[in-house]
Structure formats: C-alpha cells, structure tokens
Amino acid sequence: MSERNQYIEKAKAKIDQWNAEIDKMKAQVDEAEADAKIEAQKQLDAARAQRDEAEAKLKELREAGDDAWDDMKAGFDKAWDSISGAFDSAMARFK
C-alpha cells in the first residue's frame, strides 16, 4: 500500500472512531433532562460539524492529483490538527 493510501486510511479510521463517539453522545443526549439536553445537543452538533469538515478535507485529499499530493498533504495536516483539537474539545465539554 502506498504512503498516500496509508495516510488516507489512517484519517478514515479516525473519522470512523469519531462517528462511534458521536453515536454514543447521541444516546446520552436522548436520555438527558431538558436543560442538559440543550447543552448536550450543542456539543453533539459541534462534534458533527468537526467530523463533517474532516470528511470534506479527506475527500479533497483523495481527489488530489499526484503532483498536488505533497501540497495537499501539508494543508490537510494543518487542517486536521485544528479539526481534531476542536472535536476533542467538544467531546471533553460533553463528558
């Protein structure tokens, strides 16, 4: 498997992990009291937005031509760090 494919698969696996965490969060939101539910829903929405952004960036990376790969990878790394931090922050506030 090429470095590019390994990189993309690693990012996809992380997004899959986030999806599982979002599903757990959704179950907790469904069980929460009214006031807690509002705040929990905000955190769930924030986590989903970060996940969606990560999926969009991953799609751009997949579609990049070979000659643009290095530039795209550098941009993806920077965006990924930001998105990952925001997702982790949303999850931490939820717990």
N, CA, C and O atoms as a MOPAC input file, in Angstrom:
PM7 MOZYME 1SCF
protein

 N      0.84500 1    -1.17300 1     0.00000 1
 C      0.00000 1     0.00000 1     0.00000 1
 C      0.89600 1     1.24400 1     0.00000 1
 O      1.87800 1     1.31300 1     0.73900 1
 N      0.55400 1     2.19300 1    -0.81400 1
 C      1.37400 1     3.39800 1    -0.92400 1
 C      1.23300 1     4.26700 1     0.32800 1
 O      0.29500 1     4.11900 1     1.11100 1
 N      2.18500 1     5.16600 1     0.48600 1
 C      2.14000 1     6.09400 1     1.62100 1
 C      0.84600 1     6.90400 1     1.58100 1
 O      0.22300 1     7.15200 1     2.61300 1
 N      0.45900 1     7.30500 1     0.39300 1
 C     -0.77500 1     8.09000 1     0.23600 1
 C     -1.98200 1     7.30200 1     0.70900 1
 O     -2.80500 1     7.82300 1     1.46300 1
 N     -2.10000 1     6.05600 1     0.27900 1
 C     -3.24000 1     5.23300 1     0.67400 1
 C     -3.23800 1     4.96600 1     2.17800 1
 O     -4.29100 1     4.97300 1     2.81700 1
 N     -2.05300 1     4.73000 1     2.73900 1
 C     -1.96100 1     4.50800 1     4.18500 1
 C     -2.40700 1     5.75300 1     4.94200 1
 O     -3.12200 1     5.66000 1     5.94000 1
 N     -1.98900 1     6.89200 1     4.47100 1
 C     -2.34000 1     8.15300 1     5.10000 1
 C     -3.85500 1     8.36600 1     5.06300 1
 O     -4.46300 1     8.73600 1     6.06800 1
 N     -4.44500 1     8.13300 1     3.91700 1
 C     -5.89600 1     8.30200 1     3.75800 1
 C     -6.64400 1     7.30400 1     4.63400 1
 O     -7.63200 1     7.66700 1     5.27300 1
 N     -6.19200 1     6.05800 1     4.67500 1
 C     -6.84400 1     5.04400 1     5.50300 1
 C     -6.76600 1     5.39100 1     6.98800 1
 O     -7.71500 1     5.15300 1     7.73500 1
 N     -5.65000 1     5.94500 1     7.41000 1
 C     -5.48400 1     6.34400 1     8.81200 1
 C     -6.47800 1     7.45400 1     9.15500 1
 O     -7.11500 1     7.41500 1    10.20800 1
 N     -6.61000 1     8.43700 1     8.27400 1
 C     -7.55900 1     9.52600 1     8.50500 1
 C     -8.98900 1     8.99700 1     8.51800 1
 O     -9.79900 1     9.41000 1     9.34800 1
 N     -9.29700 1     8.08900 1     7.60700 1
 C    -10.64300 1     7.49300 1     7.54900 1
 C    -10.94000 1     6.72700 1     8.83100 1
 O    -12.05700 1     6.80200 1     9.34400 1
 N     -9.97100 1     5.99600 1     9.35500 1
 C    -10.16500 1     5.24400 1    10.59600 1
 C    -10.46500 1     6.19300 1    11.75700 1
 O    -11.29700 1     5.88400 1    12.61000 1
 N     -9.79400 1     7.34100 1    11.79300 1
 C    -10.04900 1     8.31600 1    12.85300 1
 C    -11.45600 1     8.87600 1    12.73600 1
 O    -12.13900 1     9.04800 1    13.74600 1
 N    -11.89300 1     9.15900 1    11.53200 1
 C    -13.26200 1     9.65400 1    11.32800 1
 C    -14.26700 1     8.58600 1    11.75100 1
 O    -15.29300 1     8.91100 1    12.34900 1
 N    -13.99100 1     7.32800 1    11.45300 1
 C    -14.87000 1     6.24000 1    11.88900 1
 C    -14.94700 1     6.19000 1    13.41900 1
 O    -16.01200 1     5.94800 1    13.98900 1
 N    -13.81200 1     6.42100 1    14.07100 1
 C    -13.78700 1     6.45600 1    15.53600 1
 C    -14.64800 1     7.61800 1    16.04400 1
 O    -15.40200 1     7.46600 1    17.00500 1
 N    -14.52800 1     8.76600 1    15.39600 1
 C    -15.34700 1     9.91700 1    15.78100 1
 C    -16.82400 1     9.60500 1    15.60400 1
 O    -17.64700 1     9.98100 1    16.43900 1
 N    -17.16300 1     8.91700 1    14.51500 1
 C    -18.56600 1     8.55200 1    14.29500 1
 C    -19.09300 1     7.70500 1    15.44300 1
 O    -20.22700 1     7.89800 1    15.88000 1
 N    -18.29100 1     6.77100 1    15.93600 1
 C    -18.69900 1     5.93200 1    17.06100 1
 C    -18.89400 1     6.78500 1    18.32000 1
 O    -19.85000 1     6.57700 1    19.06800 1
 N    -17.99700 1     7.74000 1    18.55400 1
 C    -18.13200 1     8.62300 1    19.71400 1
 C    -19.37700 1     9.49500 1    19.59400 1
 O    -20.07200 1     9.72800 1    20.58300 1
 N    -19.65900 1     9.97400 1    18.39000 1
 C    -20.86300 1    10.77200 1    18.15900 1
 C    -22.10700 1     9.93800 1    18.43300 1
 O    -23.06400 1    10.43900 1    19.02400 1
 N    -22.11000 1     8.68800 1    18.01900 1
 C    -23.25700 1     7.81200 1    18.27700 1
 C    -23.48900 1     7.62900 1    19.77700 1
 O    -24.62900 1     7.63400 1    20.24100 1
 N    -22.38800 1     7.46700 1    20.53500 1
 C    -22.51700 1     7.33800 1    21.99400 1
 C    -23.05700 1     8.63100 1    22.59300 1
 O    -23.91200 1     8.61000 1    23.47900 1
 N    -22.54600 1     9.75900 1    22.09600 1
 C    -23.00000 1    11.04400 1    22.59200 1
 C    -24.49200 1    11.22900 1    22.29900 1
 O    -25.23700 1    11.73100 1    23.14100 1
 N    -24.91400 1    10.82800 1    21.12100 1
 C    -26.32600 1    10.95100 1    20.73400 1
 C    -27.21100 1    10.16700 1    21.68300 1
 O    -28.27500 1    10.65000 1    22.07200 1
 N    -26.79500 1     8.96700 1    22.06300 1
 C    -27.57000 1     8.16500 1    23.00000 1
 C    -27.69700 1     8.87600 1    24.34900 1
 O    -28.75600 1     8.84200 1    24.97600 1
 N    -26.61600 1     9.51700 1    24.78900 1
 C    -26.66500 1    10.25200 1    26.05300 1
 C    -27.55300 1    11.48400 1    25.94200 1
 O    -28.26000 1    11.82300 1    26.89100 1
 N    -27.52700 1    12.15200 1    24.80300 1
 C    -28.38800 1    13.31300 1    24.58400 1
 C    -29.84300 1    12.88400 1    24.66200 1
 O    -30.66600 1    13.57500 1    25.26300 1
 N    -30.16000 1    11.75800 1    24.06300 1
 C    -31.54000 1    11.27200 1    24.05800 1
 C    -32.05200 1    10.98400 1    25.46600 1
 O    -33.25400 1    11.07900 1    25.71600 1
 N    -31.16200 1    10.63600 1    26.38200 1
 C    -31.55200 1    10.29500 1    27.74800 1
 C    -31.48500 1    11.48400 1    28.70900 1
 O    -31.94600 1    11.37100 1    29.84500 1
 N    -30.94000 1    12.58900 1    28.29700 1
 C    -30.69900 1    13.72900 1    29.18300 1
 C    -31.99300 1    14.46200 1    29.54400 1
 O    -32.99200 1    14.39800 1    28.82700 1
 N    -31.93700 1    15.15500 1    30.67500 1
 C    -33.03000 1    16.03100 1    31.08900 1
 C    -33.07900 1    17.22800 1    30.13300 1
 O    -32.13900 1    17.44700 1    29.36900 1
 N    -34.15400 1    17.99300 1    30.17100 1
 C    -34.38500 1    19.07700 1    29.21900 1
 C    -33.23300 1    20.08200 1    29.15900 1
 O    -32.71700 1    20.33900 1    28.07200 1
 N    -32.81200 1    20.65900 1    30.28900 1
 C    -31.74200 1    21.66100 1    30.27400 1
 C    -30.42400 1    21.05700 1    29.81500 1
 O    -29.70600 1    21.64300 1    29.00500 1
 N    -30.12000 1    19.89100 1    30.33700 1
 C    -28.88400 1    19.21300 1    29.95700 1
 C    -28.93800 1    18.81900 1    28.48500 1
 O    -27.91900 1    18.81500 1    27.79400 1
 N    -30.11200 1    18.49800 1    28.02800 1
 C    -30.28000 1    18.07200 1    26.63500 1
 C    -29.91800 1    19.19500 1    25.66700 1
 O    -29.29700 1    18.94700 1    24.63300 1
 N    -30.29600 1    20.41400 1    25.99300 1
 C    -29.99800 1    21.55500 1    25.11800 1
 C    -28.48400 1    21.72700 1    24.97900 1
 O    -27.96400 1    21.86500 1    23.87200 1
 N    -27.78600 1    21.71800 1    26.11600 1
 C    -26.33200 1    21.87900 1    26.08300 1
 C    -25.66300 1    20.69500 1    25.39400 1
 O    -24.73000 1    20.87000 1    24.61100 1
 N    -26.13700 1    19.51000 1    25.68500 1
 C    -25.56300 1    18.31500 1    25.07400 1
 C    -25.78400 1    18.31900 1    23.56100 1
 O    -24.91300 1    17.89200 1    22.80300 1
 N    -26.93700 1    18.79700 1    23.12700 1
 C    -27.21700 1    18.86200 1    21.69400 1
 C    -26.26700 1    19.83000 1    21.00300 1
 O    -25.83600 1    19.57700 1    19.87900 1
 N    -25.93600 1    20.93700 1    21.66400 1
 C    -24.97100 1    21.88900 1    21.10000 1
 C    -23.61200 1    21.22000 1    20.91100 1
 O    -22.96200 1    21.39700 1    19.88000 1
 N    -23.19200 1    20.45900 1    21.90300 1
 C    -21.89700 1    19.77500 1    21.82300 1
 C    -21.92000 1    18.69900 1    20.73400 1
 O    -20.94800 1    18.51600 1    20.00100 1
 N    -23.03300 1    18.00200 1    20.64600 1
 C    -23.18200 1    16.98900 1    19.60100 1
 C    -23.12200 1    17.63800 1    18.22200 1
 O    -22.46100 1    17.12500 1    17.32000 1
 N    -23.80500 1    18.75300 1    18.06000 1
 C    -23.78700 1    19.46600 1    16.77800 1
 C    -22.37600 1    19.94200 1    16.43300 1
 O    -21.95900 1    19.87500 1    15.27700 1
 N    -21.63900 1    20.42700 1    17.44600 1
 C    -20.26500 1    20.88100 1    17.21500 1
 C    -19.37600 1    19.71600 1    16.78900 1
 O    -18.56100 1    19.85200 1    15.87700 1
 N    -19.53400 1    18.57900 1    17.44800 1
 C    -18.74100 1    17.39600 1    17.09300 1
 C    -19.05500 1    16.94000 1    15.67500 1
 O    -18.15300 1    16.58600 1    14.91500 1
 N    -20.32700 1    16.95100 1    15.32600 1
 C    -20.70700 1    16.55700 1    13.96100 1
 C    -20.13100 1    17.51600 1    12.92600 1
 O    -19.67900 1    17.08600 1    11.86400 1
 N    -20.14500 1    18.80500 1    13.22600 1
 C    -19.60600 1    19.79400 1    12.29300 1
 C    -18.11800 1    19.54900 1    12.06900 1
 O    -17.63900 1    19.62700 1    10.93700 1
 N    -17.38800 1    19.25500 1    13.13500 1
 C    -15.95900 1    18.97600 1    13.00500 1
 C    -15.73400 1    17.70400 1    12.18900 1
 O    -14.84000 1    17.65500 1    11.34500 1
 N    -16.53400 1    16.69100 1    12.43900 1
 C    -16.42000 1    15.44500 1    11.68300 1
 C    -16.69600 1    15.68900 1    10.20100 1
 O    -15.98500 1    15.18300 1     9.33300 1
 N    -17.74300 1    16.47500 1     9.92500 1
 C    -18.09300 1    16.77600 1     8.53200 1
 C    -16.97000 1    17.53100 1     7.82900 1
 O    -16.66800 1    17.27500 1     6.66400 1
 N    -16.35500 1    18.46600 1     8.55500 1
 C    -15.24200 1    19.22000 1     7.98100 1
 C    -14.06400 1    18.28700 1     7.67900 1
 O    -13.41400 1    18.40100 1     6.64000 1
 N    -13.80800 1    17.36900 1     8.60200 1
 C    -12.71600 1    16.41300 1     8.39500 1
 C    -13.00200 1    15.52700 1     7.18700 1
 O    -12.10200 1    15.25100 1     6.39300 1
 N    -14.24400 1    15.08100 1     7.04300 1
 C    -14.59200 1    14.25900 1     5.88600 1
 C    -14.42500 1    15.03300 1     4.58500 1
 O    -13.97700 1    14.46800 1     3.58700 1
 N    -14.77700 1    16.31500 1     4.58000 1
 C    -14.62400 1    17.14100 1     3.37900 1
 C    -13.14900 1    17.29600 1     3.01700 1
 O    -12.77900 1    17.21100 1     1.84600 1
 N    -12.30700 1    17.52400 1     4.03100 1
 C    -10.86800 1    17.65400 1     3.77800 1
 C    -10.28600 1    16.33700 1     3.27100 1
 O     -9.43000 1    16.33000 1     2.38600 1
 N    -10.75100 1    15.23000 1     3.83300 1
 C    -10.27500 1    13.92500 1     3.38300 1
 C    -10.67900 1    13.68300 1     1.92700 1
 O     -9.90700 1    13.11800 1     1.15200 1
 N    -11.87200 1    14.10400 1     1.56200 1
 C    -12.32300 1    13.95900 1     0.17000 1
 C    -11.41600 1    14.75900 1    -0.76800 1
 O    -11.03900 1    14.28100 1    -1.83800 1
 N    -11.07000 1    15.98300 1    -0.35500 1
 C    -10.16800 1    16.80300 1    -1.16900 1
 C     -8.81800 1    16.10700 1    -1.33100 1
 O     -8.22600 1    16.11400 1    -2.41000 1
 N     -8.35100 1    15.51400 1    -0.25200 1
 C     -7.06000 1    14.83400 1    -0.27600 1
 C     -7.09700 1    13.63200 1    -1.22500 1
 O     -6.16000 1    13.40400 1    -1.99000 1
 N     -8.17800 1    12.87800 1    -1.16400 1
 C     -8.32300 1    11.69800 1    -2.03900 1
 C     -8.31900 1    12.09300 1    -3.50700 1
 O     -7.78300 1    11.38000 1    -4.35500 1
 N     -8.92800 1    13.24700 1    -3.79300 1
 C     -9.09600 1    13.67000 1    -5.18300 1
 C     -7.89200 1    14.43400 1    -5.73000 1
 O     -7.84800 1    14.75600 1    -6.91700 1
 N     -6.92800 1    14.72200 1    -4.87800 1
 C     -5.74400 1    15.47000 1    -5.31200 1
 C     -4.92400 1    14.64100 1    -6.29400 1
 O     -4.75600 1    13.43600 1    -6.10800 1
 N     -4.42700 1    15.27600 1    -7.31600 1
 C     -3.54900 1    14.60600 1    -8.26100 1
 C     -2.21000 1    14.30400 1    -7.61100 1
 O     -1.87000 1    14.88000 1    -6.57800 1
 N     -1.45900 1    13.41000 1    -8.21200 1
 C     -0.16500 1    13.01600 1    -7.66500 1
 C      0.77700 1    14.20600 1    -7.50300 1
 O      1.51400 1    14.28500 1    -6.52100 1
 N      0.75400 1    15.13300 1    -8.46400 1
 C      1.66900 1    16.26700 1    -8.38300 1
 C      1.24200 1    17.26300 1    -7.30000 1
 O      2.06600 1    18.05400 1    -6.83900 1
 N     -0.02100 1    17.23900 1    -6.88800 1
 C     -0.50300 1    18.14300 1    -5.84200 1
 C     -0.50800 1    17.47700 1    -4.47100 1
 O     -0.80600 1    18.12600 1    -3.46800 1
 N     -0.18000 1    16.19300 1    -4.42100 1
 C     -0.27300 1    15.41300 1    -3.19300 1
 C      0.49900 1    16.04500 1    -2.02600 1
 O     -0.05600 1    16.19900 1    -0.93800 1
 N      1.75800 1    16.40700 1    -2.23600 1
 C      2.56300 1    16.94900 1    -1.14000 1
 C      1.97500 1    18.24100 1    -0.58200 1
 O      1.91600 1    18.43300 1     0.63300 1
 N      1.54100 1    19.12500 1    -1.47900 1
 C      0.93400 1    20.37600 1    -1.03100 1
 C     -0.38100 1    20.11500 1    -0.30200 1
 O     -0.64800 1    20.71500 1     0.73900 1
 N     -1.19500 1    19.22600 1    -0.84700 1
 C     -2.47200 1    18.89300 1    -0.23300 1
 C     -2.26200 1    18.24100 1     1.13300 1
 O     -2.99500 1    18.52800 1     2.07900 1
 N     -1.26700 1    17.37000 1     1.23300 1
 C     -0.99500 1    16.67500 1     2.49100 1
 C     -0.59200 1    17.68200 1     3.57200 1
 O     -1.05200 1    17.58400 1     4.70900 1
 N      0.24600 1    18.62700 1     3.22900 1
 C      0.66900 1    19.64200 1     4.19200 1
 C     -0.53300 1    20.45900 1     4.66900 1
 O     -0.67300 1    20.72200 1     5.86300 1
 N     -1.38400 1    20.85300 1     3.75000 1
 C     -2.59400 1    21.59800 1     4.11700 1
 C     -3.55100 1    20.75400 1     4.93700 1
 O     -4.17100 1    21.24200 1     5.88200 1
 N     -3.66800 1    19.48800 1     4.57100 1
 C     -4.54200 1    18.58800 1     5.31200 1
 C     -4.03700 1    18.40200 1     6.73900 1
 O     -4.82600 1    18.40900 1     7.68300 1
 N     -2.72300 1    18.23500 1     6.89800 1
 C     -2.15200 1    18.05800 1     8.23900 1
 C     -2.50300 1    19.24000 1     9.14100 1
 O     -2.88800 1    19.05700 1    10.29600 1
 N     -2.36900 1    20.43100 1     8.61200 1
 C     -2.66700 1    21.63300 1     9.39300 1
 C     -4.15300 1    21.68400 1     9.74300 1
 O     -4.51800 1    21.92900 1    10.89300 1
 N     -4.99600 1    21.45300 1     8.75800 1
 C     -6.43800 1    21.47200 1     8.99000 1
 C     -6.84200 1    20.34700 1     9.94400 1
 O     -7.68400 1    20.54100 1    10.82000 1
 N     -6.23600 1    19.17000 1     9.76600 1
 C     -6.56700 1    18.01600 1    10.60000 1
 C     -6.27100 1    18.30600 1    12.07600 1
 O     -7.06700 1    17.96400 1    12.94900 1
 N     -5.13100 1    18.93300 1    12.34800 1
 C     -4.77600 1    19.25600 1    13.72800 1
 C     -5.82600 1    20.18300 1    14.34500 1
 O     -6.22200 1    20.00100 1    15.49700 1
 N     -6.26400 1    21.15600 1    13.59100 1
 C     -7.26900 1    22.09800 1    14.07400 1
 C     -8.61200 1    21.40700 1    14.29600 1
 O     -9.24900 1    21.59000 1    15.33300 1
 N     -9.03400 1    20.61800 1    13.32300 1
 C    -10.31600 1    19.91600 1    13.41400 1
 C    -10.29200 1    18.91700 1    14.55800 1
 O    -11.24700 1    18.82200 1    15.32800 1
 N     -9.20700 1    18.17800 1    14.66700 1
 C     -9.07600 1    17.17100 1    15.71600 1
 C     -9.13300 1    17.82100 1    17.09800 1
 O     -9.79700 1    17.31000 1    18.00000 1
 N     -8.45000 1    18.92800 1    17.26100 1
 C     -8.47800 1    19.64000 1    18.53200 1
 C     -9.87300 1    20.13200 1    18.87700 1
 O    -10.30200 1    20.04100 1    20.02800 1
 N    -10.57700 1    20.65100 1    17.88900 1
 C    -11.93400 1    21.14500 1    18.11200 1
 C    -12.88200 1    19.99700 1    18.44800 1
 O    -13.75100 1    20.13800 1    19.30800 1
 N    -12.71800 1    18.87000 1    17.77400 1
 C    -13.55800 1    17.70200 1    18.06600 1
 C    -13.31000 1    17.22900 1    19.49000 1
 O    -14.25500 1    16.99500 1    20.24400 1
 N    -12.03500 1    17.08700 1    19.86100 1
 C    -11.69400 1    16.62900 1    21.20900 1
 C    -12.23300 1    17.59100 1    22.26500 1
 O    -12.69300 1    17.16300 1    23.32400 1
 N    -12.17700 1    18.88800 1    21.97600 1
 C    -12.70200 1    19.89200 1    22.89800 1
 C    -14.21600 1    19.73900 1    23.06600 1
 O    -14.73000 1    19.80900 1    24.18300 1
 N    -14.91900 1    19.53400 1    21.96600 1
 C    -16.36800 1    19.34300 1    22.03100 1
 C    -16.71100 1    18.09200 1    22.83900 1
 O    -17.64700 1    18.09800 1    23.63800 1
 N    -15.94900 1    17.02500 1    22.62400 1
 C    -16.20800 1    15.78400 1    23.35100 1
 C    -15.90900 1    15.96200 1    24.84800 1
 O    -16.63900 1    15.44000 1    25.69000 1
 N    -14.84900 1    16.69000 1    25.17600 1
 C    -14.47100 1    16.88900 1    26.57600 1
 C    -15.53800 1    17.70800 1    27.31700 1
 O    -15.84700 1    17.42100 1    28.47300 1
 N    -16.09100 1    18.71200 1    26.66100 1
 C    -17.13900 1    19.52700 1    27.29800 1
 C    -18.39700 1    18.70700 1    27.52100 1
 O    -19.15700 1    18.97000 1    28.45300 1
 N    -18.61500 1    17.73000 1    26.68300 1
 C    -19.81100 1    16.90800 1    26.78600 1
 C    -19.75400 1    15.98200 1    27.99300 1
 O    -20.77500 1    15.73100 1    28.63400 1
 N    -18.57100 1    15.47500 1    28.30300 1
 C    -18.44000 1    14.47100 1    29.36100 1
 C    -18.57600 1    15.02000 1    30.71300 1
 O    -18.48600 1    14.27900 1    31.69200 1

